[in-house]
């Protein structure tokens, strides 16, 4: 067991899908896994390990919301459970007309608005957090092959969900940032520091450029395209080993 995960050693597959919401983790396990077994429920963070339909080993573990929470769970999965790949499967807000509701964003890189993870290592500069290239290419190929509306690009991992500067997003959009979420930057930093692999794949749940927002039920269960892309990435990773 680690400090925040109650599972015994060997409970997790080498590839872990990581949504923010514990209920979404349960939905993923029930919908996409076979022989799914609950391996953790400490603090309500229900994690499962099972197989995809073709027998590919896979786990799902929620991260909670924000940099501090995902930093804890990613660190412990990588460092103490032998996990090699974490694929964040979350939701994001669109900064681009090319990313409509329900489309899939594949985060090539992640910006930050406070640099909380790397200030202690690089006090006078910022670390550029990027996805693992092979995972990125695998996800982009999967989306293209399955005719999924998707966009590869830079995202913002924001610490502030309710930003009082209602026009601040426009500055990020001007720099080519296509969406905002809250965890990818931390995940990429943790993976880099430990020599592991990470990727963030997000579904657009709301938009700053056009009206519309997914309901809480849709955010929980209507994310099939994103999960299918992530599962393809997992298959490709095992096939490459």
C-alpha angles and dihedrals in degrees: 000000000000124000096268103021119067098197120116121241114288094029096118132065120234089257120054127188111214122200120171097233120071090211090055089052089055091048091050092051093047094045106037107021131073122207089016114183125191108238102172140024102158109144088001092292097139112199128184138193124201142117138280117240091271092051097261109155111240141166135193125208126172119233103199118223128313141003099300094052099046090043091061097047097041091048093051095044093050099039103035107025102042094243111164103186133033119188114193110216107188146126130271142186116244122240092176137065085222089067108063125177113298093014118129124246118201109200111225089176140354131225124201137210099214110014094225096164102050106033090095091054100036108023095170101040144033130252117230106227114207137174124251104272098223092050090047093052091046091054093047091049092049092051092048094046092051096043092242116164101243145152131204114211153103120312135192119236100205126195093201116065096180100046113188089208096081093184097045092099090067091068091055091046090052088058091053098261105151104192146005129230134145112241117039097088092055093045092051092048094049092048093049093049092052098040093248134129129254141172134178119214115179138183117223106245099170139007138224092196101048134024118264144089135192117243120245089256092052091049089053101045113010098075099099098131092054094049092047090054091049092049090052089052090052092051092049091049093054091044090054095055 
